[in-house]
Amino acid sequence: MNKSLVQEQFGKTAASYLTSTPHALGKSLERLVAITSPQKSWHGLDVATGGGHVAYAFASHVARMWATDITQEMLDLVRAEAQKRGLSNIRVAYAKAEALPFEDESFDLVTCRIAPHHFDSIPEFLAEVRRVLKPQGLFALVDNVVPQGSVGDYINAFERFRDPSHLRAWTMDEWRAALKKHGFAITHEEQLYKKIEFKSWASRHDDTMQALLCAMLAQVTPEVKAALEPQSTGAELTFRLCEGLFINRRA
Ligand SMILES: C[S@@+](CC[C@H](N)C(=O)[O-])C[C@H]1O[C@@H](n2cnc3c(N)ncnc32)[C@H](O)[C@@H]1O
């Protein structure tokens, strides 16, 4: 089977997602657990698990947590890490977000964090989440979000230049409309900013590409600058991205 762009990109960099600060330590991880109040009887599914951080965070609170992804290197990594952490209730499986290999109404909780901006079809993903959730089940979603209009377009282009598998991060309004359309009642939402260290974010690229990405961050309109907040302190360059967090009940 030919690898998709996603499988190419994430297969090459899988190990880095286990330790990457925004993934392993991002604020949204603890917020998801705090707001959903997981129960010991619950069966949960984490879609596009990457380095598995959401599955690890929920595993000790629930009966079973499935960690799923389409990149084999991620699945291998999560299987080994769950064992290392003694999390024996984590199951690992291949699953495409738009075609989940689970029965209707199987889960009390579905999670998905920092991934839908890579999906071929977010509407198909949402329809699948609704299908596999039990009635009144919870869907806990986090993804990078962008402002509307040209500022958001620029941020998406900047992210896509560094990682071509980044298709498009949505706005908060797009998410609200799509969640409603697919039969979810939003019970909580918030936006969380995360500081990104440019050096580590761009480290998969050679010097020329890093210089181009750096220029894309430096030569921006005041509106983009206000959104990304690039800052240099000595040799360190940072900027910020925004995550949208939505907790949703299957109506
Ligand atoms: C940034 S990582 C996810 C981070 C992780 N959820 C976390 O919280 O640390 C994005 C993941 O999405 C997966 N992915 C991308 N498109 C997918 C799809 N259509 N179905 C399932 N997984 C997908 C990639 O293989 C990758 O592992």
The ligand as a Tripos MOL2 file, in Angstrom:
@<TRIPOS>MOLECULE
LIG
   27    29     1     0     0
SMALL
NO_CHARGES

@<TRIPOS>ATOM
      1 C1         -0.1390   15.8330   15.7830 C.3       1 LIG1
      2 S1         -0.4550   14.1400   15.7970 S.3       1 LIG1
      3 C2         -1.6860   13.9150   17.0300 C.3       1 LIG1
      4 C3         -1.3310   14.3600   18.3940 C.3       1 LIG1
      5 C4         -1.9930   13.6060   19.5240 C.3       1 LIG1
      6 N1         -3.4130   13.4210   19.3350 N.3       1 LIG1
      7 C5         -1.7230   14.3010   20.8520 C.2       1 LIG1
      8 O1         -2.6700   14.7550   21.5110 O.co2     1 LIG1
      9 O2         -0.5330   14.3900   21.2320 O.co2     1 LIG1
     10 C6         -1.5000   13.9110   14.3840 C.3       1 LIG1
     11 C7         -1.8180   12.4430   14.1470 C.3       1 LIG1
     12 O3         -2.9490   12.3660   13.2780 O.3       1 LIG1
     13 C8         -2.8250   11.1850   12.5470 C.3       1 LIG1
     14 N2         -3.7690   11.2770   11.4170 N.ar      1 LIG1
     15 C9         -3.7600   12.1760   10.4050 C.ar      1 LIG1
     16 N3         -4.7950   11.9760    9.5830 N.ar      1 LIG1
     17 C10        -5.5060   10.9360   10.1080 C.ar      1 LIG1
     18 C11        -6.7220   10.2860    9.7360 C.ar      1 LIG1
     19 N4         -7.3900   10.6700    8.6590 N.pl3     1 LIG1
     20 N5         -7.1670    9.2930   10.5210 N.ar      1 LIG1
     21 C12        -6.4910    8.9150   11.6350 C.ar      1 LIG1
     22 N6         -5.3400    9.4840   12.0340 N.ar      1 LIG1
     23 C13        -4.8600   10.4970   11.2860 C.ar      1 LIG1
     24 C14        -1.3620   11.1490   12.1600 C.3       1 LIG1
     25 O4         -0.9370    9.8770   11.7740 O.3       1 LIG1
     26 C15        -0.7130   11.6460   13.4490 C.3       1 LIG1
     27 O5         -0.2970   10.5870   14.2550 O.3       1 LIG1
@<TRIPOS>BOND
     1     1     2 1
     2     2     3 1
     3     2    10 1
     4     3     4 1
     5     4     5 1
     6     5     6 1
     7     5     7 1
     8     7     8 2
     9     7     9 1
    10    10    11 1
    11    11    12 1
    12    11    26 1
    13    12    13 1
    14    13    14 1
    15    13    24 1
    16    14    15 ar
    17    14    23 ar
    18    15    16 ar
    19    16    17 ar
    20    17    18 ar
    21    17    23 ar
    22    18    19 1
    23    18    20 ar
    24    20    21 ar
    25    21    22 ar
    26    22    23 ar
    27    24    25 1
    28    24    26 1
    29    26    27 1
@<TRIPOS>SUBSTRUCTURE
     1 LIG1         1 GROUP 0 **** ****
